[in-house]
Amino acid sequence: MKPLFISLLLLCNISIGFGQTTPDSKRVKQAISAIEKGECVLLFYEERFANDFEKKQIKELEIVSQLDFNTIDSIYTKNSNPNVRLTLFHILCSTYRSQITEKHINAVKDKKETVTICSGRNTQKGPLNEITAFLYQNSEERKEKISDPEVSRLVKEAEELEYKGPVDFEKMIEILNKANQLEPNNPIILDALGNAKFNSKIDVEGALIDFQNAIAYSQDQRALEFRHHNLGLSFMGMGDIEKACKEWKNAGQTGASYREQHCEQPFDTTIYQSPDQALILNLKLGKDTAFIVSSHNPPAMSDCYAKLIIENKELQKLTIRDNSLRFCLENSGTELYLEAISADGRKFHFFTETEISFFGDGKDLIIAPKENYTKLINLTQFHQFPNPGTYRVRVAIRPTKNISGLNKTYYSNWETLIIVPKYQRDF
C-alpha cells in the first residue's frame, strides 16, 4: 500500500474546482451513475495521459465537483457505492475539509471493499477505509484559490498549451503574465508562471523569483512544503546542491527522502595542503573563462581545458594501471578530482547524477622518480558551476586501487576561473 499512499499524498495538495455554475439535477444523476459503474475512480488526472475512459470520467468529475456542500452531503449519505463514496470524500477533503463530521468518517470507517484508483498514468488498488483515512489525515482546508473567473480562464488556457506539443512557452508566459496582473501575488499563478519560464529556459532567473514569491505568498502549509521541495528540485537540476538542500530542509516531511539521499551525506569542507614535496602537481589553464551553456535540463558547461603536470620528485615509482588516470568528482572515487573555492572563501560542493566510465589503452603508465607526466583535462566535463562568478580551482590526486606507489593525497596550485552566463558568451 505504500506506493499508493505516496501517490495519494499528491492529491492532498490539489484543490478541486472546475467552475461556478451549478449543474441541473438530471446531469448530476448521470454523473453519479457513471462514477458508480466506472472501472476505477478518477481522483486526479493529467488530461494528456488520460485514456478514453478517463476522459469521459473527467467530465463526470467536473460536474460533481461543482456541487455545494449540502448536495454532496446528501448524496454521500444516501449512496453507499464505494466509487461514489471515495469520489465525494475526496471532494469533501479538498473543498469542505472543515465541514467533515464523524458521520462522514464513520460511513467509510469499516468499509474494506477494494477500490481501484486511476490517475492518468497509474492504476492502483486499496481498501476504501484505508484510502479515505489517509486522505482525511493528510488534507486540510484549501485556502489558496483563484477568485477571478477571467483569471481562471486564462490559467486553464495556459495549461492547455502544455498538452499541445510543441509547447508555445512564449504564449504561455504571456497568458500567465496577464493572469498575474489581474490577480497579483496569487501563489498558484506565480507557481505556474515560474514553471513556464524555468522549463522553457526563457527566463531562469525570473522563474526563481516567481518560485520564491509563490513561497512568500503561500497560505496552505502543505502547498508551502511542496513549493520548497519543488524549488529544491529546480536547484538540483541546475547542479546547485547547497541551495537545493536548504529548500528541502524547509519542505518538512515532503523533502525528507531527498535530504537523506543528497544532503546528509558527508562532504569535507576542509582545504588541505600537500603533505610534502615528494610529488608536485602544476595546473595551467588554457583559458581563464568558462560559460554556462545550459542552466538546467540538463545543465552544461563550455569546455575548459587545462594541463596538469605531475612531477615525481621523491617517490619510488608511480604505476597507473591501464594508463587510466581518471578525472571526475571528489565523491566519484577517481584518481583525480577538482576542488573549487567560491568568492566567499568556501569550498564549493559539486553535484551531478552523471554515470561515468573510463577506458585505458591496455598499458600501464609508469612515472619514475625525477620524471613528469602531462595530462590534458577538461575541468568542466563533469563539474557544473550553476552560479556565475570568480572561483579558485585546483586538481588533487589521491590513492586508489588503480594507482600504486601513492599513499597520500597531493594538490596542485590554485588557478583563477571565471564563470560567465551563457548570454554573455562572445559567439
C-alpha positions in Angstrom: 0.0 0.0 0.0 2.9 2.4 0.5 3.3 3.4 -3.2 -0.5 4.1 -3.4 -0.4 6.3 -0.4 2.7 8.2 -1.7 0.6 8.9 -4.9 -2.3 9.9 -2.8 -0.2 12.4 -0.9 -0.1 14.5 -4.0 -3.9 14.5 -4.1 -4.0 16.2 -0.7 -2.3 19.2 -2.1 -4.7 19.7 -5.0 -7.8 21.9 -4.8 -10.8 20.6 -6.8 -12.9 23.1 -8.6 -13.9 23.5 -12.2 -16.2 26.5 -12.3 -19.0 28.3 -10.5 -22.1 27.1 -12.4 -24.3 24.6 -10.5 -25.4 21.7 -12.8 -29.0 20.6 -13.0 -30.2 17.5 -11.1 -30.6 15.3 -14.2 -27.0 15.9 -15.2 -25.8 15.2 -11.6 -27.7 11.9 -11.6 -26.0 11.0 -14.9 -22.6 11.8 -13.4 -23.1 9.8 -10.2 -24.4 6.8 -12.3 -21.2 7.0 -14.5 -19.0 7.1 -11.4 -20.9 4.1 -9.9 -20.3 2.0 -13.0 -16.8 3.1 -13.6 -14.0 0.5 -13.7 -11.9 2.8 -11.5 -12.2 6.0 -9.5 -10.7 9.1 -11.1 -9.4 11.5 -8.3 -6.5 13.3 -10.0 -5.6 13.3 -13.7 -3.4 14.8 -16.3 -5.5 15.1 -19.4 -2.6 14.4 -21.8 -2.1 10.9 -20.2 -5.8 10.1 -19.8 -7.3 7.2 -21.8 -10.7 7.2 -23.4 -12.5 6.0 -20.3 -10.7 8.5 -18.1 -11.6 11.4 -20.5 -15.2 10.5 -20.0 -14.8 10.3 -16.3 -13.1 13.7 -16.2 -16.4 15.3 -17.4 -18.3 13.5 -14.7 -15.8 14.6 -12.0 -16.2 18.2 -13.2 -19.9 18.0 -12.7 -19.8 16.5 -9.2 -17.0 18.9 -8.1 -19.3 21.9 -8.8 -21.9 20.8 -6.2 -22.3 22.7 -2.9 -21.7 21.0 0.4 -25.3 20.2 1.2 -25.8 18.4 -2.1 -22.6 16.4 -1.7 -23.5 15.6 1.9 -26.9 14.3 0.8 -25.6 12.1 -1.9 -22.7 10.8 0.3 -25.2 9.8 3.0 -27.7 8.0 0.7 -25.3 6.4 -1.9 -23.1 3.6 -0.4 -21.4 2.7 -3.7 -17.6 2.6 -2.9 -16.7 4.6 -6.1 -19.1 7.3 -5.2 -18.2 7.4 -1.6 -14.5 7.8 -2.4 -15.0 10.4 -5.0 -17.3 12.5 -2.7 -15.0 12.0 0.3 -12.0 13.3 -1.7 -14.1 16.4 -2.7 -15.0 16.9 0.9 -11.3 16.8 2.0 -10.2 19.1 -0.8 -13.0 21.7 -0.7 -15.1 21.3 2.5 -12.5 20.0 5.0 -13.8 21.9 8.0 -17.3 20.6 7.5 -16.4 17.0 7.6 -18.1 15.3 10.7 -18.0 12.0 12.4 -20.9 11.0 10.3 -18.8 11.2 7.1 -15.9 9.4 8.7 -18.0 6.6 10.2 -19.7 6.0 6.9 -16.4 4.6 5.5 -14.5 3.7 8.7 -15.1 -0.1 8.4 -15.6 -0.4 4.7 -12.8 -2.7 3.4 -14.0 -3.0 -0.2 -11.2 -2.8 -2.7 -11.3 0.4 -4.8 -9.3 0.9 -7.9 -7.9 4.4 -8.5 -7.0 5.6 -11.9 -4.9 8.7 -12.4 -3.7 9.1 -16.0 -0.5 7.0 -15.9 -1.1 4.8 -12.8 -3.9 2.4 -11.7 -3.6 1.3 -8.1 -5.9 -0.6 -5.6 -6.5 -0.3 -1.9 -9.2 -0.8 0.8 -11.8 2.1 0.9 -11.4 2.7 4.6 -7.6 3.0 4.5 -7.6 5.3 1.5 -10.3 7.7 3.0 -8.5 7.7 6.3 -5.2 8.6 4.6 -6.9 11.4 2.6 -8.5 12.8 5.7 -5.3 12.7 7.8 -3.2 14.4 5.1 -5.7 17.0 4.0 -6.5 20.5 5.2 -8.9 23.2 4.2 -7.6 24.8 0.9 -7.0 28.5 1.5 -5.5 29.1 -1.9 -7.8 29.6 -4.9 -8.2 31.8 -8.0 -11.1 34.2 -7.3 -11.5 35.9 -10.7 -13.3 33.8 -13.3 -11.4 35.5 -16.1 -8.1 34.6 -14.4 -9.3 31.0 -14.0 -10.0 31.0 -17.8 -6.5 32.4 -18.5 -4.8 29.8 -16.3 -6.7 27.0 -17.9 -5.8 28.3 -21.4 -2.1 28.3 -20.4 -2.3 24.8 -19.0 -3.9 23.5 -22.2 -1.0 24.9 -24.3 1.3 22.4 -22.4 -0.7 19.5 -23.9 -0.4 20.7 -27.4 3.2 20.0 -28.5 5.5 21.5 -29.3 4.7 23.8 -26.3 4.4 27.5 -27.1 6.1 28.7 -23.9 6.2 32.3 -25.0 2.5 32.3 -25.5 2.0 30.5 -22.2 4.2 33.1 -20.3 2.3 35.9 -22.0 -1.1 34.5 -20.8 0.2 33.8 -17.3 1.7 37.3 -17.0 -1.8 38.7 -17.9 -3.3 36.5 -15.2 -0.7 37.7 -12.7 -1.6 41.3 -13.5 -5.3 40.7 -12.9 -4.8 38.8 -9.7 -1.3 39.7 -8.3 0.5 37.8 -5.6 -1.5 34.6 -6.1 0.9 31.7 -5.4 -1.0 29.4 -7.8 -0.4 31.7 -10.7 3.2 32.5 -9.6 4.0 28.8 -9.5 2.6 28.2 -13.0 4.5 31.3 -14.3 7.8 30.1 -12.8 7.4 26.6 -14.2 6.8 28.0 -17.7 9.9 30.2 -17.5 12.1 27.5 -16.0 11.0 24.6 -18.2 11.4 26.7 -21.4 14.8 28.2 -20.2 13.4 31.5 -21.4 13.9 33.3 -18.1 15.6 31.1 -15.5 16.4 34.0 -13.1 12.8 35.3 -13.4 11.5 31.8 -12.7 13.4 31.5 -9.5 12.0 34.9 -8.4 8.5 33.6 -9.2 9.1 30.5 -7.2 10.3 32.5 -4.2 7.3 34.8 -4.4 4.9 31.8 -4.6 6.5 30.6 -1.4 6.3 34.0 0.2 2.5 34.3 -0.6 1.6 30.7 0.2 -1.4 30.3 2.5 -1.5 26.5 2.8 1.2 24.7 4.8 1.3 21.6 2.6 1.4 23.8 -0.5 4.2 25.7 1.1 6.2 22.5 1.7 5.6 21.2 -1.8 6.8 24.6 -3.2 10.0 24.4 -1.1 10.5 20.8 -2.3 10.0 21.7 -6.0 12.3 24.7 -5.8 14.9 22.3 -4.3 14.4 20.1 -7.4 14.9 23.1 -9.6 18.2 23.9 -7.9 19.2 20.3 -8.1 18.6 20.4 -11.9 20.9 23.4 -12.0 23.6 21.5 -10.1 23.4 23.7 -7.0 23.1 21.1 -4.3 23.7 23.5 -1.5 20.6 25.7 -2.3 18.6 22.5 -3.1 19.3 21.2 0.4 18.2 24.5 2.0 14.9 24.2 0.3 14.4 20.5 1.2 15.1 21.4 4.8 12.2 23.8 4.6 10.0 21.2 2.9 9.3 19.2 6.1 8.5 15.6 5.6 7.9 16.2 1.8 11.7 16.7 1.3 12.9 14.0 3.7 14.0 11.4 1.2 15.9 14.0 -0.9 17.6 15.4 2.3 18.7 11.9 3.3 20.0 11.0 -0.2 21.7 14.2 -1.1 22.2 16.5 1.9 23.0 14.2 4.8 26.0 12.6 3.1 29.4 13.6 4.3 31.1 16.5 2.5 34.5 17.6 3.7 34.8 21.4 3.5 38.4 21.5 4.8 41.1 22.9 2.5 44.1 20.6 2.8 47.7 21.1 1.8 50.0 18.6 0.2 51.8 16.6 2.9 55.3 17.1 1.4 57.2 17.9 -1.8 57.6 14.3 -3.0 55.0 14.8 -5.7 54.4 18.2 -7.4 51.2 19.0 -9.4 51.3 22.0 -11.6 48.0 23.2 -13.1 47.8 25.5 -16.1 44.5 26.7 -17.6 44.2 27.1 -21.3 41.6 29.8 -20.8 40.6 31.5 -17.6 36.9 31.7 -18.6 34.1 29.1 -18.9 30.5 29.6 -19.9 27.2 28.2 -18.6 25.9 26.8 -21.8 22.7 25.4 -20.3 21.5 26.2 -16.8 19.4 23.0 -16.5 17.6 20.2 -18.3 20.4 19.2 -18.3 23.0 21.7 -17.0 26.1 22.0 -19.2 29.3 24.0 -19.3 31.6 25.0 -22.2 34.8 23.1 -22.4 37.6 24.4 -20.2 40.9 22.5 -20.8 43.9 22.6 -18.6 47.3 21.0 -18.5 48.1 19.0 -15.4 51.9 18.3 -15.0 52.6 15.6 -12.4 56.3 15.7 -11.4 57.6 12.8 -9.3 60.3 14.3 -7.1 61.0 11.6 -4.5 58.5 8.7 -4.7 59.9 5.4 -5.7 57.6 4.8 -8.7 54.0 5.5 -9.6 52.2 2.9 -11.7 48.8 3.8 -13.2 47.1 0.6 -14.3 45.9 0.5 -17.9 47.1 4.1 -18.4 43.8 5.2 -17.0 44.3 8.3 -14.8 40.7 9.1 -14.3 39.3 12.6 -13.5 35.8 13.3 -12.1 34.1 14.4 -8.9 35.5 14.2 -5.4 32.9 11.7 -4.4 33.4 9.6 -7.5 36.4 7.6 -6.3 38.6 8.6 -9.3 42.4 9.3 -9.0 42.0 12.9 -10.0 39.3 15.3 -8.9 38.6 19.1 -8.9 38.3 21.4 -6.0 36.9 24.9 -6.2 36.6 27.8 -3.8 33.9 30.4 -4.4 34.1 34.1 -3.8 33.0 33.7 -0.2 36.1 31.6 0.5 34.2 28.3 1.0 34.9 25.0 -0.7 32.3 24.5 -3.4 30.1 21.4 -3.3 29.7 20.0 -6.9 26.7 17.8 -7.7 25.9 15.5 -10.6 24.0 12.4 -11.3 26.1 11.6 -14.4 27.3 8.0 -14.6 31.0 7.9 -15.7 33.2 5.3 -17.3 36.8 5.3 -18.4 38.8 3.2 -20.7 42.6 2.9 -20.9 44.9 1.8 -23.7 45.8 -1.5 -22.0 49.3 -0.5 -21.0 50.4 0.6 -17.5 51.7 4.2 -17.1 54.8 4.4 -15.0 56.1 7.7 -13.6 59.6 7.0 -12.3 61.5 9.3 -9.9 62.6 12.6 -11.4 60.1 12.1 -14.3 57.0 14.0 -15.1 53.8 13.3 -16.9 51.4 15.8 -18.5 47.7 15.1 -18.8 45.1 17.3 -20.6 41.9 17.7 -18.5 38.5 19.2 -19.3 37.8 20.8 -16.0 34.1 21.3 -16.7 33.2 18.0 -18.2 31.7 16.7 -15.0 31.7 19.8 -12.9 28.8 22.2 -13.2 29.1 25.7 -11.9 25.5 26.8 -11.5 26.3 30.4 -10.5 28.4 32.9 -12.4 31.4 34.4 -10.5 35.1 34.1 -9.9 36.4 30.8 -8.5 39.8 29.4 -7.5 40.3 25.8 -8.7 42.9 23.1 -8.3 43.2 19.4 -9.0 44.1 16.7 -6.5 45.5 13.2 -7.0 44.7 10.5 -4.4 45.5 6.8 -3.7 43.1 4.3 -5.4 43.2 0.7 -6.4 44.1 1.9 -9.9 47.3 3.5 -8.8 50.2 2.0 -6.9 53.1 3.8 -5.2 50.9 6.6 -3.9 49.9 6.6 -0.2 48.9 10.3 0.3 46.7 12.9 -1.4 48.6 15.7 -3.2 47.2 19.0 -4.5 48.1 21.3 -7.4 48.5 25.1 -7.3 45.3 27.2 -7.4 44.2 28.8 -10.7 41.5 31.5 -11.2 38.5 30.5 -13.2 35.8 33.0 -14.2 32.3 31.5 -14.8 30.1 33.6 -17.2 26.4 33.2 -18.0 25.6 31.9 -21.5 24.1 35.2 -22.6 27.4 36.9 -22.1 29.3 34.5 -24.3 31.1 36.0 -27.2 30.0 34.0 -30.2 
